[in-house]
Amino acid sequence: MNKIRFENMPPALQEKALHLEKILKGYAAPFVIACSGGLDSRFLAFFAKQINCHFSLVHAAGKHIDAKETNYLTDWSFKNSLALTTVPLDIFELEQVSHNHKNRCYYCKLHTFKTFQIHFPNSIICDGTHAEDTTAYRPGLQALQELSIQSPLALANFTKQDIRGMGKIIGLENYQQKARPCLLTRFPYHTEIKEKILQQLIHLEDFFEQELIKIFGTNIPDFRIRYINAEFYFHYQQNIQKEALNTLQTALNEAKITSIRFEQLSKLSGYFDKNE
């Protein structure tokens, strides 16, 4: 018996939920959901559990992933009694990735999901791609298609707003979770990604997140730390008042973190794509 009360949803969301249920129930069990720890794949996993699907999770861990995200997913899957396999990967072995080629995402996804298929050779593997992802510049989608990876959220026409809305209805923890795109998108194309700089960037993202929580609470403005022309930038889209920016600068000074440029953008995502 379903744990989700579909009749309590707005009609448009109910239709998508029923479509998603049909898709997931159509996969041979047990299937596998590739889960980053982000909102989309966690929602997919939580929804699948609510409709009593038989599945497990797989997660790629490595230098390109903030360890905090891996730890969060590990804790979350344990609390929700979901089996999780963590697969260590060094994607920097791929020259297309380590030098941040424009098709980096394709090679990264291809390597990652091929590795998942080796670990689960007889299982259908799904990911958290949703409908809006299919209209953006996403070279990795080609790799998913080549490997026959299933994207049930996209197939059921779920948008990010749908995921948040239904996540709230079905009781998903942290349904307002901010997007955390791949860390490699913080660097210009065709530049070598050095581990030291990558670790500094991860530290800065974590630092700004904690400082913004002190100012705004858990619903913080979205932001990105990017590395441009040998400098770190704090990019934000939502209007942040001067007083809050001054508070952030004071926190940086107290932590003896220097040379961070602040820049407000009209659109936060796809920064290097639009500058190509």
C-alpha positions in Angstrom: 0.0 0.0 0.0 1.4 3.4 -0.9 2.5 5.6 1.9 2.0 8.7 -0.3 -1.5 10.2 -0.4 -1.7 11.2 -4.0 -5.2 12.6 -3.5 -3.8 15.3 -1.2 -1.7 16.9 -4.0 -2.6 19.6 -6.5 -4.0 18.0 -9.7 -1.0 18.8 -11.9 1.5 17.4 -9.3 -0.7 14.4 -8.7 -0.6 13.5 -12.4 3.2 13.7 -12.4 3.4 11.7 -9.2 1.3 8.9 -10.7 3.4 9.0 -13.8 6.6 8.7 -11.8 5.2 5.8 -9.8 4.3 4.0 -13.0 7.8 4.5 -14.3 9.5 3.3 -11.1 7.2 0.3 -10.7 8.0 -0.7 -14.3 11.7 -1.2 -13.5 12.9 -4.7 -12.8 13.8 -5.0 -9.1 16.1 -4.4 -7.5 17.2 -1.3 -9.5 19.8 1.3 -8.4 19.6 5.1 -7.9 22.8 7.1 -8.4 22.7 9.5 -5.5 24.9 12.6 -5.1 23.4 13.7 -1.9 21.7 16.6 -3.6 18.0 17.3 -3.6 17.0 15.7 -6.9 18.4 12.2 -6.4 17.5 12.2 -2.7 13.9 13.1 -3.7 13.8 10.2 -6.2 15.1 7.8 -3.6 12.7 9.0 -0.9 9.7 8.8 -3.4 10.7 5.3 -4.5 10.8 4.2 -0.9 7.4 5.7 -0.2 5.8 3.6 -3.0 7.6 0.4 -1.7 10.1 0.0 -4.6 13.0 -2.5 -4.1 16.2 -0.6 -4.9 19.6 0.6 -3.5 21.7 3.7 -3.8 25.2 4.2 -5.3 27.4 7.2 -4.7 30.7 8.3 -6.3 33.2 9.7 -3.8 36.5 11.4 -4.7 38.5 14.6 -4.8 35.8 16.2 -7.0 33.2 15.8 -4.3 33.1 17.8 -1.1 33.5 15.1 1.7 30.7 16.9 3.5 28.2 15.9 0.8 29.3 12.2 1.0 29.0 12.3 4.8 25.5 13.9 4.6 24.3 11.3 2.2 25.7 8.5 4.3 23.9 9.8 7.4 20.7 10.5 5.5 20.5 7.0 3.8 21.2 5.4 7.2 18.4 7.3 8.9 16.0 6.3 6.0 17.1 2.7 6.0 18.4 2.8 2.5 21.2 0.6 1.3 24.1 2.7 0.1 27.2 1.7 -1.9 30.0 4.3 -2.0 32.4 3.9 -4.9 35.7 5.7 -4.7 36.7 7.4 -8.1 39.6 9.4 -9.2 38.2 11.2 -12.3 41.3 13.3 -12.5 43.0 10.3 -14.2 41.0 11.5 -17.3 42.8 14.3 -19.1 39.5 15.7 -20.4 38.5 16.2 -16.7 41.8 17.3 -15.2 42.2 20.0 -17.8 38.5 20.9 -17.7 37.7 20.4 -21.4 34.3 21.8 -22.4 33.0 18.2 -22.8 34.5 17.3 -19.3 31.0 16.4 -18.0 30.5 13.8 -20.8 33.7 11.9 -19.9 33.2 12.2 -16.2 29.6 10.8 -16.4 30.7 8.1 -18.9 33.5 6.9 -16.5 31.4 7.2 -13.4 28.3 5.3 -14.7 30.4 2.7 -16.4 32.0 2.0 -13.0 28.5 1.9 -11.4 27.4 -0.7 -14.1 30.5 -2.8 -13.2 29.3 -2.8 -9.6 25.7 -3.6 -10.5 26.0 -5.5 -13.8 22.4 -6.8 -13.9 20.5 -3.8 -12.6 18.8 -0.8 -14.1 20.5 2.4 -13.0 18.7 5.7 -12.5 19.9 9.2 -11.9 18.3 12.4 -10.7 18.2 14.4 -14.0 14.9 16.3 -14.1 13.0 18.0 -17.0 14.8 21.4 -16.8 18.2 19.7 -17.0 17.3 18.5 -20.5 17.0 22.0 -21.8 20.3 23.3 -20.4 23.9 22.7 -21.6 24.5 19.3 -20.1 27.1 17.3 -22.1 26.8 14.5 -19.5 23.3 13.7 -20.8 24.8 12.1 -23.9 26.8 9.7 -21.7 23.7 8.7 -19.8 21.9 8.0 -23.1 24.8 5.9 -24.4 24.8 3.8 -21.3 21.0 3.5 -21.1 20.8 5.2 -17.7 17.3 6.0 -16.8 16.1 9.5 -15.7 12.6 9.0 -14.2 12.2 12.5 -13.0 12.8 13.9 -16.5 10.5 11.2 -18.0 7.7 12.2 -15.6 8.4 15.9 -16.5 9.4 16.9 -13.0 10.8 20.4 -12.6 12.9 21.7 -9.7 9.8 23.4 -8.4 7.8 20.2 -8.6 10.5 18.4 -6.7 10.5 20.9 -3.9 6.8 21.1 -3.7 6.3 17.3 -3.6 9.3 16.9 -1.3 7.5 19.1 1.2 4.2 17.2 0.8 5.8 13.7 1.4 8.1 14.8 4.2 11.5 14.8 2.5 14.2 16.2 4.8 15.8 19.4 3.6 13.4 19.8 0.6 14.7 23.4 0.3 18.3 22.2 -0.2 20.3 24.5 -2.4 21.8 23.3 -5.6 25.4 22.3 -5.4 26.5 21.8 -9.0 29.7 19.9 -9.7 32.8 21.7 -8.2 34.5 21.6 -11.6 32.0 24.0 -13.0 33.7 26.7 -10.8 36.7 26.8 -13.1 37.1 28.2 -16.6 37.2 25.6 -19.4 40.6 24.5 -20.7 42.5 25.1 -17.5 44.3 22.5 -15.4 42.5 21.9 -12.1 45.1 21.7 -9.3 44.1 19.8 -6.2 45.4 22.5 -3.9 43.2 25.1 -5.5 40.2 22.8 -5.6 40.5 22.1 -1.8 40.8 25.9 -1.2 37.6 26.4 -3.2 35.8 23.6 -1.2 36.9 25.3 2.0 35.6 28.7 0.9 32.2 27.3 -0.2 31.8 25.7 3.3 33.0 28.9 5.0 30.6 31.1 3.1 27.7 28.7 3.7 28.3 28.7 7.5 28.6 32.5 7.6 25.5 33.0 5.5 23.6 30.7 7.9 24.6 32.9 10.8 23.1 35.9 8.9 20.0 34.4 7.2 19.3 31.1 9.0 18.9 27.9 7.0 17.3 29.5 4.0 20.4 31.2 2.7 20.8 33.1 -0.6 22.2 30.9 -3.4 25.9 31.5 -4.3 28.9 30.0 -6.0 32.6 30.3 -5.3 34.5 30.5 -8.6 38.2 30.7 -9.6 38.8 33.2 -12.3 42.2 34.5 -13.5 43.9 33.2 -10.3 41.4 34.8 -8.0 38.4 33.5 -6.0 35.0 35.1 -6.6 31.9 35.1 -4.4 29.1 35.1 -6.9 25.5 35.8 -5.8 22.3 36.5 -7.6 19.8 37.4 -4.9 20.1 41.0 -3.6 22.2 40.8 -0.4 22.2 44.1 1.5 25.4 46.0 2.0 25.3 45.3 5.8 25.3 41.5 5.2 28.2 41.9 2.6 30.2 43.9 5.2 29.5 41.1 7.8 30.9 38.5 5.3 33.9 40.6 4.6 34.6 41.0 8.4 34.3 37.3 8.8 36.8 36.8 6.0 39.2 39.3 7.6 38.9 37.6 11.0 39.7 34.2 9.4 42.6 35.8 7.6 41.2 34.8 4.2 42.2 37.4 1.6 41.6 38.3 -2.0 37.9 37.2 -2.4 36.1 39.3 -5.0 32.3 39.9 -4.5 30.2 40.0 -7.7 26.4 40.0 -8.1 25.2 38.3 -11.3 21.9 38.5 -13.1 22.0 34.7 -13.5 24.1 32.4 -11.2 24.3 29.2 -13.2 26.2 28.6 -16.5 28.7 31.3 -15.9 31.5 29.8 -18.0 29.1 28.5 -20.6 27.8 32.0 -21.4 31.4 33.3 -21.5 32.6 30.8 -24.1 
